Amino acid sequence: MERISFYVNDDEVADLFKIRAQARGLTQGEYLALLVRLHDAARVKADAGDAGVKDLLEGLKLQTVLG
């Protein structure tokens, strides 16, 4: 298990992150891990040609990165 520390400049986002993790009975680390897996799954769909998912990810600045 690895410890990760990060800062969120948007207090509303930080609060929502905590609330949404707690609402699901997850730790913040577990919730973050699931969000990373969700992003990976969405990225696969976008890269396979799902234009809606691709547009959504690009709008969030989560486009495919190479390298």
C-alpha positions in Angstrom: 0.0 0.0 0.0 1.3 3.4 -0.9 0.4 6.7 0.6 -0.4 9.6 -1.7 -0.8 13.2 -0.7 -2.3 15.8 -2.9 -3.8 19.3 -2.7 -7.0 20.4 -4.3 -7.3 24.1 -5.1 -11.1 23.9 -5.3 -12.7 23.5 -1.9 -16.0 22.4 -3.4 -14.3 19.6 -5.3 -12.5 18.5 -2.2 -15.7 18.4 -0.2 -17.6 16.5 -2.9 -14.7 14.0 -3.1 -14.9 13.3 0.6 -18.7 13.2 0.7 -19.0 10.9 -2.3 -16.4 8.5 -0.9 -18.2 8.4 2.5 -21.6 7.9 0.9 -20.3 4.8 -0.8 -18.7 3.5 2.4 -15.3 3.8 0.8 -12.1 5.4 2.0 -10.8 8.3 -0.1 -8.0 6.0 -1.4 -10.5 3.3 -2.5 -12.7 6.0 -4.2 -9.7 7.4 -6.0 -8.6 4.0 -7.2 -12.1 3.3 -8.6 -12.1 6.7 -10.3 -8.8 5.9 -12.0 -10.3 2.5 -13.1 -13.4 4.3 -14.4 -11.2 6.7 -16.4 -9.2 3.8 -17.8 -12.5 2.1 -18.9 -13.8 5.3 -20.5 -10.5 5.9 -22.2 -10.6 2.4 -23.8 -14.2 3.2 -25.1 -13.1 6.6 -26.4 -10.0 5.1 -28.1 -12.2 2.4 -29.7 -14.3 5.1 -31.4 -17.0 6.1 -28.9 -17.3 9.8 -29.9 -19.5 10.8 -27.0 -17.1 9.5 -24.4 -14.1 10.9 -26.4 -15.7 14.4 -26.4 -16.5 14.2 -22.7 -13.0 13.2 -21.8 -11.4 15.8 -24.0 -13.7 18.4 -22.5 -12.3 17.5 -19.1 -8.8 17.6 -20.4 -8.5 13.8 -20.1 -7.6 13.0 -23.7 -5.3 10.2 -24.5 -1.7 10.9 -23.7 1.1 9.0 -25.4 4.5 8.3 -23.8 
